[in-house]
Amino acid sequence: MFHVNEAHGGKGILAVKNGKMKIHVSLSGKKILNLFSGKAKDAPKHESEWLRPTEDTVTYSDGTSEKVFGFDIPVEKLNTEFDLALVGKKGIWYDHKVSVTLE
C-alpha cells in the first residue's frame, strides 16, 4: 500500500496538458520504487512503461523537510477507479485500485 504524503494535506497536484491529465503525488518515503498503470501481473513484461520516481522535498507544518519519492500518474477519468500496481524494495508487484477526485 502507498500513502500520499501529509505535507500537502494528503493530496496530489492535478495537471492537464494537451487534453491529458496526470496527478503528481509525493509519497511518505522512498520504499515504493516504481508504479505501473495496470495490473501487477503485467508490470514485469512492460518495464518501459513503469512510472519512475522523482525525488521531492516536502515541508511539513512544523517547518521540517524531508526528501521522498513522488510520481506522475496518468489519469484517464476523474471519479473512476483504475488499476495501479506498485513495486517496493522487496521486488514484489502489488495491485491497487485508485481514483482521483476534485475537492
All heavy atoms as an XYZ file, in Angstrom:
807
protein
N       0.842     -1.167      0.000
C       0.000      0.000      0.000
C       0.891      1.236      0.000
O       1.947      1.245      0.595
C      -0.887     -0.004      1.243
C      -1.793      1.203      1.292
S      -2.816      1.321      2.773
C      -3.734     -0.179      2.686
N       0.434      2.285     -0.658
C       1.197      3.527     -0.604
C       0.337      4.628     -0.010
O      -0.884      4.582     -0.047
C       1.755      3.917     -1.971
C       0.733      4.317     -2.999
C       0.381      5.643     -3.155
C       0.152      3.378     -3.827
C      -0.538      6.021     -4.109
C      -0.763      3.745     -4.788
C      -1.109      5.071     -4.928
N       1.014      5.608      0.568
C       0.328      6.717      1.223
C       0.839      8.027      0.633
O       2.048      8.230      0.549
C       0.591      6.711      2.719
C       0.085      5.496      3.400
N      -1.230      5.329      3.737
C       0.713      4.373      3.801
C      -1.389      4.157      4.315
N      -0.214      3.548      4.357
N      -0.098      8.898      0.287
C       0.275     10.228     -0.176
C       0.751     11.012      1.048
O       0.171     10.931      2.122
C      -0.922     10.922     -0.859
C      -0.555     12.340     -1.274
C      -1.374     10.112     -2.071
N       1.817     11.768      0.867
C       2.433     12.488      1.975
C       1.481     13.501      2.587
O       0.725     14.166      1.887
C       3.694     13.186      1.469
C       4.589     13.603      2.591
O       4.249     14.507      3.337
N       5.726     12.941      2.710
N       1.539     13.628      3.895
C       0.666     14.544      4.623
C       1.048     16.011      4.432
O       0.268     16.904      4.765
C       0.689     14.216      6.111
C       2.045     14.479      6.741
C       2.151     14.047      8.187
O       1.948     12.854      8.464
O       2.438     14.902      9.025
N       2.231     16.296      3.893
C       2.699     17.675      3.755
C       1.772     18.523      2.893
O       1.685     19.730      3.073
C       4.113     17.697      3.191
N       1.083     17.911      1.974
C       0.137     18.636      1.109
C      -1.297     18.244      1.450
O      -2.152     18.175      0.565
C       0.428     18.350     -0.369
C       1.795     18.772     -0.805
N       2.192     20.082     -0.906
C       2.885     18.038     -1.127
C       3.446     20.138     -1.280
N       3.899     18.908     -1.421
N      -1.532     17.949      2.700
C      -2.872     17.559      3.130
C      -3.286     16.202      2.604
O      -4.468     15.912      2.488
N      -2.311     15.354      2.269
C      -2.619     14.025      1.744
C      -3.171     14.068      0.329
O      -3.849     13.140     -0.092
N      -2.868     15.133     -0.406
C      -3.406     15.309     -1.757
C      -2.288     15.444     -2.773
O      -1.159     15.796     -2.445
C      -4.284     16.559     -1.807
C      -5.465     16.470     -0.872
C      -6.250     17.744     -0.867
C      -7.379     17.605      0.145
N      -8.099     18.848      0.310
N      -2.630     15.170     -4.022
C      -1.696     15.345     -5.116
C      -2.021     16.622     -5.874
O      -2.964     17.342     -5.538
N      -1.247     16.875     -6.919
C      -1.448     18.058     -7.763
C      -1.836     17.580     -9.150
O      -1.050     16.913     -9.831
C      -0.176     18.915     -7.823
C       0.193     19.385     -6.408
C      -0.363     20.090     -8.769
C       1.562     19.996     -6.296
N      -3.056     17.913     -9.565
C      -3.581     17.504    -10.863
C      -3.188     18.535    -11.911
O      -3.321     19.740    -11.698
C      -5.108     17.377    -10.796
C      -5.795     16.846    -12.046
C      -5.418     15.390    -12.297
C      -7.308     16.973    -11.899
N      -2.696     18.053    -13.051
C      -2.321     18.927    -14.159
C      -2.951     18.399    -15.442
O      -3.105     17.186    -15.610
C      -0.800     18.983    -14.310
N      -3.311     19.327    -16.317
C      -3.849     18.972    -17.626
C      -3.004     19.666    -18.680
O      -2.801     20.885    -18.625
C      -5.328     19.399    -17.772
C      -5.858     19.002    -19.142
C      -6.180     18.802    -16.661
N      -2.489     18.879    -19.622
C      -1.677     19.434    -20.711
C      -2.057     18.720    -21.995
O      -2.067     17.484    -22.035
C      -0.191     19.246    -20.406
C       0.726     19.894    -21.423
C       2.179     19.760    -21.001
C       3.082     20.406    -22.023
N       4.489     20.300    -21.639
N      -2.384     19.488    -23.014
C      -2.788     18.937    -24.312
C      -3.923     17.927    -24.164
O      -3.941     16.890    -24.816
C      -1.598     18.289    -25.035
C      -0.495     19.283    -25.343
O      -0.769     20.450    -25.637
N       0.736     18.852    -25.267
N      -4.859     18.208    -23.256
C      -6.019     17.347    -23.066
C      -5.758     16.084    -22.267
O      -6.642     15.257    -22.116
N      -4.546     15.910    -21.745
C      -4.207     14.725    -20.953
C      -3.998     15.135    -19.495
O      -3.347     16.140    -19.215
C      -2.948     14.056    -21.485
C      -3.079     13.639    -22.931
C      -2.611     12.247    -23.092
C      -2.770     11.870    -24.564
N      -3.286     10.594    -24.749
N      -4.561     14.307    -18.586
C      -4.425     14.577    -17.154
C      -3.361     13.691    -16.531
O      -3.183     12.548    -16.929
C      -5.745     14.290    -16.432
C      -6.850     15.245    -16.737
S      -8.324     14.929    -15.715
C      -8.914     13.387    -16.431
N      -2.708     14.267    -15.534
C      -1.817     13.480    -14.683
C      -1.860     14.116    -13.304
O      -2.139     15.301    -13.145
C      -0.400     13.419    -15.225
C       0.368     14.711    -15.154
C       1.779     14.536    -15.652
C       2.508     15.873    -15.628
N       3.874     15.771    -16.094
N      -1.617     13.269    -12.313
C      -1.552     13.765    -10.951
C      -0.171     13.453    -10.396
O       0.353     12.351    -10.590
C      -2.672     13.160    -10.066
C      -2.691     13.855     -8.708
C      -2.553     11.653     -9.942
C      -3.951     13.628     -7.911
N       0.427     14.460     -9.770
C       1.716     14.241     -9.121
C       1.449     14.043     -7.639
O       0.796     14.866     -7.000
C       2.669     15.414     -9.322
C       4.009     15.146     -8.706
N       4.974     14.427     -9.365
C       4.512     15.436     -7.486
C       6.033     14.303     -8.578
N       5.771     14.911     -7.426
N       1.930     12.934     -7.112
C       1.800     12.663     -5.680
C       3.182     12.453     -5.086
O       4.023     11.767     -5.661
C       0.897     11.435     -5.384
C      -0.540     11.710     -5.759
C       1.386     10.189     -6.075
N       3.394     13.090     -3.952
C       4.595     12.847     -3.158
C       4.203     11.809     -2.121
O       3.182     11.952     -1.447
C       5.042     14.132     -2.456
O       5.398     15.116     -3.400
N       4.988     10.765     -2.019
C       4.673      9.688     -1.086
C       5.274      9.974      0.290
O       5.923     10.999      0.498
C       5.155      8.352     -1.644
C       4.565      7.963     -3.009
C       5.049      6.581     -3.420
C       3.054      8.010     -2.984
N       5.080      9.057      1.213
C       5.544      9.280      2.582
C       6.980      8.817      2.818
O       7.464      8.893      3.935
C       4.597      8.582      3.571
O       4.562      7.200      3.309
N       7.662      8.360      1.790
C       9.042      7.909      1.949
C       9.629      7.488      0.623
O       9.225      7.962     -0.438
N      10.571      6.555      0.681
C      11.261      6.083     -0.525
C      11.182      4.568     -0.662
O      12.048      3.953     -1.276
C      12.720      6.527     -0.503
C      12.901      8.020     -0.648
C      14.364      8.363     -0.749
C      14.569      9.815     -1.075
N      15.987     10.142     -1.250
N      10.134      3.957     -0.107
C      10.021      2.499     -0.165
C       9.385      2.002     -1.462
O       9.624      0.868     -1.870
C       9.223      1.989      1.031
C       9.947      2.182      2.335
C       9.166      1.642      3.490
C       9.929      1.857      4.779
N       9.171      1.396      5.939
N       8.580      2.808     -2.117
C       7.952      2.437     -3.394
C       8.913      2.862     -4.500
O       9.251      4.037     -4.632
C       6.584      3.127     -3.582
C       5.654      2.846     -2.401
C       5.961      2.714     -4.918
C       5.393      1.391     -2.129
N       9.361      1.897     -5.312
C      10.386      2.174     -6.317
C       9.825      2.500     -7.694
O      10.417      3.284     -8.430
C      11.340      0.980     -6.415
C      12.040      0.596     -5.106
C      12.936     -0.607     -5.335
C      12.812      1.772     -4.533
N       8.720      1.859     -8.067
C       8.100      2.101     -9.372
C       6.600      1.861     -9.267
O       6.144      1.092     -8.426
C       8.663      1.177    -10.456
C      10.121      1.417    -10.731
O      10.969      0.639    -10.312
N      10.430      2.503    -11.412
N       5.867      2.500    -10.167
C       4.439      2.255    -10.327
C       4.198      1.809    -11.759
O       5.014      2.060    -12.647
C       3.623      3.518    -10.048
C       3.727      4.142     -8.658
C       2.901      5.429     -8.593
C       3.276      3.177     -7.591
N       3.061      1.186    -11.984
C       2.673      0.749    -13.330
C       1.172      0.941    -13.477
O       0.410      0.500    -12.621
C       3.039     -0.727    -13.537
C       2.567     -1.295    -14.839
C       3.143     -0.909    -16.038
C       1.531     -2.215    -14.862
C       2.699     -1.439    -17.244
C       1.085     -2.748    -16.066
C       1.669     -2.357    -17.262
N       0.767      1.610    -14.531
C      -0.661      1.797    -14.801
C      -1.206      0.504    -15.386
O      -1.103      0.261    -16.585
C      -0.880      2.958    -15.785
O      -0.518      4.174    -15.184
N      -1.753     -0.331    -14.517
C      -2.268     -1.626    -14.931
C      -2.161     -2.616    -13.787
O      -1.986     -2.242    -12.629
N      -2.245     -3.876    -14.116
C      -2.214     -4.965    -13.131
C      -0.773     -5.406    -12.836
O       0.093     -5.384    -13.722
C      -2.996     -6.174    -13.654
C      -4.469     -5.918    -13.839
C      -5.149     -6.137    -12.533
C      -6.653     -6.206    -12.733
N      -7.320     -6.331    -11.455
N      -0.565     -5.864    -11.615
C       0.758     -6.319    -11.186
C       1.299     -7.438    -12.073
O       2.483     -7.470    -12.388
C       0.696     -6.784     -9.728
N       0.427     -8.351    -12.512
C       0.889     -9.481    -13.326
C       1.453     -9.028    -14.673
O       2.265     -9.723    -15.274
C      -0.256    -10.477    -13.540
C      -1.409     -9.966    -14.375
C      -2.499    -11.029    -14.535
C      -3.700    -10.530    -15.274
N      -3.480    -10.152    -16.659
N       1.047     -7.853    -15.151
C       1.512     -7.345    -16.447
C       2.751     -6.460    -16.346
O       3.444     -6.247    -17.338
C       0.391     -6.554    -17.126
C      -0.823     -7.418    -17.414
O      -0.647     -8.596    -17.780
O      -1.959     -6.916    -17.253
N       3.020     -5.938    -15.169
C       4.114     -4.976    -14.997
C       5.489     -5.498    -15.435
O       6.201     -4.794    -16.155
C       4.155     -4.493    -13.556
N       5.899     -6.708    -15.036
C       7.243     -7.164    -15.422
C       7.458     -7.225    -16.941
O       8.583     -7.058    -17.409
C       7.340     -8.560    -14.798
C       6.399     -8.516    -13.643
C       5.253     -7.660    -14.122
N       6.392     -7.430    -17.698
C       6.515     -7.534    -19.161
C       6.547     -6.166    -19.838
O       6.749     -6.086    -21.042
C       5.330     -8.339    -19.719
C       5.283     -9.772    -19.231
C       4.047    -10.480    -19.738
C       2.922    -10.180    -18.766
N       1.703    -10.920    -18.981
N       6.326     -5.083    -19.066
C       6.220     -3.738    -19.654
C       7.115     -2.742    -18.920
O       6.682     -1.640    -18.582
C       4.760     -3.274    -19.609
C       3.840     -4.143    -20.403
N       3.718     -4.025    -21.763
C       3.027     -5.152    -20.027
C       2.844     -4.933    -22.193
N       2.420     -5.633    -21.158
N       8.348     -3.110    -18.710
C       9.256     -2.257    -17.939
C       9.393     -0.855    -18.525
O       9.531      0.122    -17.791
C      10.638     -2.909    -17.822
C      11.563     -2.145    -16.912
C      12.885     -2.837    -16.653
O      13.047     -4.015    -17.020
O      13.761     -2.183    -16.069
N       9.315     -0.725    -19.829
C       9.445      0.598    -20.446
C       8.285      1.526    -20.078
O       8.388      2.743    -20.235
C       9.544      0.471    -21.970
O       8.333     -0.029    -22.505
N       7.199      0.965    -19.562
C       6.035      1.765    -19.184
C       5.957      2.034    -17.681
O       5.009      2.668    -17.210
C       4.756      1.054    -19.636
C       4.664      0.893    -21.137
C       3.485      0.035    -21.565
O       2.434      0.074    -20.890
O       3.629     -0.691    -22.561
N       6.933      1.565    -16.934
C       6.929      1.809    -15.494
C       7.030      3.299    -15.232
O       7.750      4.027    -15.922
C       8.093      1.115    -14.813
C       8.033     -0.383    -14.815
C       7.049     -1.181    -15.333
C       9.022     -1.263    -14.296
N       7.364     -2.503    -15.153
C       8.572     -2.584    -14.513
C      10.235     -1.060    -13.662
C       9.310     -3.689    -14.115
C      10.966     -2.161    -13.268
C      10.503     -3.468    -13.489
N       6.340      3.757    -14.220
C       6.427      5.145    -13.788
C       7.596      5.245    -12.819
O       7.640      4.568    -11.798
C       5.118      5.575    -13.121
C       3.857      5.380    -13.960
C       2.625      5.760    -13.162
C       3.928      6.162    -15.252
N       8.563      6.062    -13.177
C       9.781      6.206    -12.381
C       9.600      7.330    -11.360
O       8.930      8.315    -11.632
C      10.969      6.538    -13.281
C      11.118      5.628    -14.490
C      11.698      4.296    -14.147
N      11.879      3.509    -15.380
C      11.918      2.214    -15.406
N      11.791      1.520    -14.313
N      12.070      1.564    -16.530
N      10.240      7.204    -10.204
C      10.054      8.230     -9.173
C      10.850      9.501     -9.444
O      11.867      9.483    -10.131
C      10.571      7.544     -7.908
C      11.594      6.576     -8.394
C      11.077      6.101     -9.736
N      10.330     10.582     -8.897
C      11.077     11.833     -8.791
C      11.486     11.943     -7.325
O      10.902     11.287     -6.467
C      10.204     13.051     -9.164
O       9.066     13.094     -8.296
C       9.737     12.967    -10.609
N      12.482     12.737     -7.039
C      12.832     12.972     -5.646
C      12.252     14.333     -5.266
O      12.663     15.365     -5.795
C      14.343     12.955     -5.429
C      14.693     13.018     -3.950
C      16.169     12.810     -3.689
O      16.941     13.739     -4.011
O      16.536     11.740     -3.182
N      11.262     14.315     -4.377
C      10.569     15.525     -3.957
C      11.034     15.922     -2.567
O      11.282     15.064     -1.719
C       9.056     15.293     -3.891
C       8.448     14.903     -5.235
O       9.138     14.978     -6.268
O       7.269     14.523     -5.237
N      11.122     17.213     -2.331
C      11.361     17.710     -0.987
C      10.033     18.248     -0.471
O       9.446     19.128     -1.091
C      12.421     18.827     -0.976
O      13.636     18.307     -1.514
C      12.669     19.338      0.431
N       9.559     17.679      0.616
C       8.303     18.128      1.218
C       8.607     18.852      2.518
O       9.556     18.501      3.229
C       7.321     16.956      1.465
C       6.889     16.333      0.151
C       7.933     15.897      2.361
N       7.824     19.885      2.796
C       7.983     20.649      4.028
C       6.714     20.507      4.845
O       5.614     20.749      4.346
C       8.274     22.129      3.719
O       9.441     22.201      2.900
C       8.515     22.914      4.998
N       6.888     20.115      6.083
C       5.763     19.879      6.979
C       5.373     21.163      7.718
O       6.117     22.150      7.704
C       6.114     18.759      7.964
C       6.414     17.455      7.261
C       7.725     17.045      7.070
C       5.390     16.655      6.772
C       8.010     15.848      6.407
C       5.672     15.464      6.109
C       6.976     15.070      5.931
O       7.261     13.904      5.272
N       4.219     21.119      8.356
C       3.684     22.301      9.042
C       4.593     22.791     10.174
O       4.564     23.967     10.529
C       2.281     22.025      9.584
O       2.308     20.935     10.483
N       5.440     21.913     10.710
C       6.351     22.340     11.776
C       7.653     22.919     11.228
O       8.567     23.252     11.979
C       6.653     21.184     12.728
C       7.434     20.042     12.083
O       7.752     20.123     10.873
O       7.724     19.057     12.788
N       7.753     23.023      9.888
C       8.922     23.620      9.256
C      10.014     22.635      8.863
O      10.950     23.003      8.160
N       9.915     21.393      9.303
C      10.920     20.401      8.913
C      10.658     19.952      7.486
O       9.528     20.020      6.982
C      10.918     19.179      9.853
O       9.639     18.541      9.778
C      11.223     19.575     11.281
N      11.695     19.491      6.817
C      11.524     18.997      5.451
C      12.230     17.660      5.301
O      13.081     17.286      6.109
C      12.036     20.007      4.427
O      13.383     20.293      4.639
N      11.843     16.962      4.241
C      12.339     15.611      4.010
C      12.300     15.332      2.514
O      11.434     15.830      1.801
C      11.417     14.650      4.773
C      11.589     13.197      4.489
C      10.599     12.327      5.261
O       9.441     12.728      5.475
O      11.000     11.215      5.614
N      13.230     14.490      2.051
C      13.215     14.049      0.651
C      12.453     12.729      0.576
O      12.723     11.808      1.338
C      14.627     13.877      0.124
C      15.353     15.204     -0.027
C      16.629     15.047     -0.786
C      17.414     16.326     -0.874
N      16.796     17.378     -1.605
N      11.493     12.669     -0.349
C      10.657     11.478     -0.539
C      10.530     11.234     -2.040
O      10.904     12.082     -2.848
C       9.253     11.659      0.095
C       9.350     11.877      1.594
C       8.495     12.805     -0.570
N       9.977     10.086     -2.408
C       9.709      9.817     -3.810
C       8.326     10.346     -4.186
O       7.389     10.311     -3.381
C       9.764      8.322     -4.109
C      11.160      7.759     -4.237
C      11.372      6.405     -4.097
C      12.251      8.566     -4.500
C      12.647      5.867     -4.222
C      13.525      8.045     -4.619
C      13.722      6.690     -4.476
N       8.236     10.829     -5.403
C       6.967     11.273     -5.968
C       6.783     10.617     -7.323
O       7.748     10.109     -7.916
N       5.552     10.614     -7.817
C       5.255     10.002     -9.109
C       4.245     10.844     -9.874
O       3.336     11.433     -9.273
C       4.664      8.594     -8.917
C       5.654      7.588     -8.420
C       5.836      7.378     -7.067
C       6.412      6.852     -9.317
C       6.742      6.455     -6.601
C       7.339      5.924     -8.848
C       7.502      5.721     -7.496
N       4.405     10.892    -11.183
C       3.417     11.481    -12.082
C       2.583     10.337    -12.634
O       3.094      9.491    -13.372
C       4.096     12.231    -13.229
C       4.811     13.477    -12.734
O       4.242     14.186    -11.892
O       5.940     13.744    -13.195
N       1.316     10.300    -12.262
C       0.430      9.192    -12.610
C      -0.588      9.662    -13.633
O      -1.323     10.622    -13.382
C      -0.298      8.676    -11.353
C       0.729      8.250    -10.292
C      -1.240      7.535    -11.704
C       0.128      8.020     -8.914
N      -0.650      9.019    -14.808
C      -1.666      9.396    -15.799
C      -3.068      9.097    -15.274
O      -3.290      8.074    -14.624
C      -1.353      8.532    -17.020
C      -0.239      7.638    -16.649
C       0.187      7.919    -15.256
N      -4.003      9.993    -15.583
C      -5.388      9.852    -15.144
C      -6.282      9.953    -16.375
O      -6.282     10.973    -17.061
C      -5.768     10.961    -14.133
C      -7.220     10.845    -13.719
C      -4.844     10.916    -12.923
N      -7.020      8.879    -16.652
C      -7.936      8.879    -17.800
C      -9.223      9.632    -17.497
O      -9.707     10.404    -18.322
C      -8.265      7.441    -18.214
C      -7.095      6.682    -18.796
C      -6.660      7.203    -20.151
O      -7.531      7.589    -20.958
O      -5.442      7.239    -20.390
N      -9.801      9.363    -16.313
C     -11.082      9.955    -15.923
C     -11.072     10.258    -14.437
O     -10.535      9.484    -13.649
C     -12.237      8.985    -16.175
C     -12.636      8.799    -17.589
C     -13.834      7.846    -17.622
C     -14.469      7.803    -18.980
N     -15.623      6.906    -18.992
N     -11.705     11.351    -14.075
C     -11.886     11.657    -12.662
C     -13.007     10.807    -12.088
O     -13.901     10.365    -12.819
C     -12.223     13.135    -12.482
C     -11.145     14.125    -12.923
C     -11.667     15.550    -12.791
C      -9.876     13.944    -12.115
N     -12.956     10.583    -10.781
C     -14.010      9.854    -10.055
C     -14.226      8.434    -10.556
O     -15.322      7.894    -10.409
C     -15.331     10.630    -10.106
C     -15.187     12.045     -9.609
O     -14.610     12.281     -8.553
N     -15.687     12.993    -10.373
N     -13.222      7.834    -11.164
C     -13.318      6.483    -11.706
C     -12.105      5.674    -11.242
O     -10.966      6.096    -11.457
C     -13.358      6.517    -13.251
O     -14.451      7.339    -13.660
C     -13.519      5.137    -13.825
N     -12.355      4.529    -10.630
C     -11.246      3.679    -10.181
C     -10.448      3.144    -11.358
O     -11.014      2.824    -12.404
C     -11.779      2.484     -9.389
C     -11.978      2.750     -7.940
C     -12.205      1.466     -7.140
O     -12.408      0.374     -7.714
O     -12.180      1.572     -5.911
N      -9.131      3.047    -11.154
C      -8.276      2.415    -12.162
C      -7.203      1.605    -11.454
O      -6.935      1.782    -10.270
C      -7.683      3.442    -13.139
C      -6.830      4.523    -12.519
C      -5.453      4.372    -12.420
C      -7.402      5.701    -12.059
C      -4.668      5.378    -11.869
C      -6.627      6.718    -11.512
C      -5.261      6.557    -11.416
N      -6.600      0.687    -12.213
C      -5.562     -0.194    -11.674
C      -4.230      0.531    -11.658
O      -3.839      1.178    -12.640
C      -5.427     -1.450    -12.534
C      -6.661     -2.327    -12.468
O      -7.129     -2.591    -11.345
O      -7.162     -2.740    -13.531
N      -3.529      0.395    -10.540
C      -2.190      0.953    -10.389
C      -1.381     -0.036     -9.560
O      -1.692     -0.270     -8.396
C      -2.243      2.321     -9.699
C      -0.924      3.071     -9.635
C      -0.471      3.493    -11.035
C      -1.054      4.292     -8.740
N      -0.385     -0.640    -10.185
C       0.465     -1.613     -9.492
C       1.699     -0.894     -8.958
O       2.135      0.113     -9.506
C       0.869     -2.725    -10.444
N       2.251     -1.429     -7.878
C       3.465     -0.840     -7.317
C       4.439     -1.932     -6.932
O       4.063     -3.057     -6.643
C       3.139      0.036     -6.110
C       2.567     -0.600     -4.846
C       3.661     -1.185     -3.972
C       1.815      0.443     -4.071
N       5.715     -1.557     -6.967
C       6.778     -2.459     -6.536
C       7.664     -1.695     -5.564
O       7.972     -0.520     -5.766
C       7.599     -3.021     -7.728
C       8.381     -1.944     -8.446
C       8.519     -4.141     -7.278
N       8.028     -2.376     -4.491
C       8.888     -1.771     -3.493
C      10.232     -2.459     -3.432
O      10.626     -3.189     -4.344
N      10.911     -2.235     -2.342
C      12.264     -2.756     -2.161
C      12.333     -4.278     -2.142
O      13.374     -4.861     -2.407
C      12.878     -2.184     -0.892
C      13.134     -0.695     -1.009
C      13.793     -0.136      0.220
C      14.098      1.333      0.001
N      14.866      1.887      1.101
N      11.226     -4.962     -1.851
C      11.216     -6.429     -1.834
C      11.106     -7.017     -3.247
O      11.244     -8.222     -3.419
C      10.063     -6.946     -0.978
C      10.228     -6.629      0.491
C       9.086     -7.183      1.298
C       9.250     -6.831      2.768
N       8.141     -7.329      3.583
N      10.820     -6.176     -4.246
C      10.748     -6.652     -5.622
C       9.454     -7.351     -5.995
O       9.384     -8.002     -7.028
N       8.430     -7.225     -5.180
C       7.139     -7.870     -5.442
C       6.137     -6.803     -5.893
O       5.990     -5.769     -5.231
C       6.609     -8.588     -4.177
C       7.606     -9.660     -3.733
C       5.228     -9.182     -4.427
C       7.320    -10.242     -2.364
N       5.458     -7.067     -6.998
C       4.426     -6.155     -7.504
C       3.108     -6.416     -6.782
O       2.731     -7.565     -6.571
C       4.233     -6.341     -9.010
C       5.335     -5.733     -9.808
C       6.454     -6.357    -10.270
C       5.427     -4.375    -10.224
N       7.239     -5.485    -10.956
C       6.632     -4.245    -10.954
C       4.616     -3.247    -10.064
C       7.036     -3.032    -11.514
C       5.021     -2.045    -10.625
C       6.221     -1.941    -11.342
N       2.408     -5.331     -6.431
C       1.115     -5.415     -5.755
C       0.075     -4.613     -6.527
O       0.367     -3.528     -7.032
C       1.209     -4.846     -4.334
C       2.119     -5.626     -3.431
C       3.451     -5.261     -3.272
C       1.659     -6.736     -2.736
C       4.297     -5.985     -2.436
C       2.493     -7.471     -1.899
C       3.815     -7.078     -1.759
O       4.649     -7.806     -0.938
N      -1.142     -5.139     -6.593
C      -2.261     -4.458     -7.247
C      -2.918     -3.471     -6.292
O      -3.090     -3.767     -5.104
C      -3.333     -5.476     -7.691
C      -2.935     -6.232     -8.930
O      -2.356     -5.609     -9.841
O      -3.205     -7.435     -9.000
N      -3.319     -2.337     -6.842
C      -4.111     -1.351     -6.101
C      -5.167     -0.787     -7.032
O      -4.991     -0.762     -8.262
C      -3.252     -0.195     -5.602
C      -2.387     -0.532     -4.456
N      -2.567     -1.604     -3.628
C      -1.299      0.088     -3.962
C      -1.653     -1.630     -2.693
N      -0.848     -0.613     -2.879
N      -6.238     -0.329     -6.448
C      -7.259      0.437     -7.158
C      -7.176      1.847     -6.606
O      -7.186      2.051     -5.382
C      -8.663     -0.128     -6.896
C      -8.895     -1.500     -7.475
C      -9.290     -1.391     -8.905
C      -9.784     -2.753     -9.399
N      -9.961     -2.734    -10.829
N      -7.115      2.820     -7.484
C      -7.072      4.214     -7.052
C      -8.061      5.025     -7.873
O      -8.502      4.603     -8.948
C      -5.652      4.827     -7.192
C      -4.653      4.113     -6.325
C      -5.184      4.797     -8.624
N      -8.401      6.183     -7.348
C      -9.236      7.116     -8.104
C      -8.809      8.525     -7.732
O      -8.217      8.755     -6.674
C     -10.726      6.908     -7.824
O     -11.017      7.173     -6.472
N      -9.083      9.465     -8.619
C      -8.739     10.851     -8.407
C     -10.036     11.655     -8.401
O     -10.833     11.563     -9.333
C      -7.796     11.362     -9.530
C      -7.512     12.846     -9.362
C      -6.507     10.558     -9.539
N     -10.221     12.417     -7.327
C     -11.409     13.253     -7.216
C     -10.980     14.686     -6.927
O      -9.893     14.932     -6.392
C     -12.326     12.774     -6.072
O     -11.594     12.794     -4.851
C     -12.825     11.358     -6.312
N     -11.811     15.616     -7.310
C     -11.555     17.027     -7.017
C     -12.325     17.425     -5.773
O     -13.444     16.976     -5.553
C     -12.013     17.901     -8.189
C     -11.296     17.663     -9.513
C     -11.883     18.566    -10.586
C      -9.808     17.914     -9.382
N     -11.721     18.287     -4.980
C     -12.411     18.812     -3.796
C     -12.612     20.279     -3.928
O     -11.857     20.980     -4.494
C     -11.616     18.514     -2.529
C     -11.675     17.068     -2.174
C     -11.045     16.807     -0.799
O     -10.734     17.755     -0.076
O     -10.893     15.629     -0.484
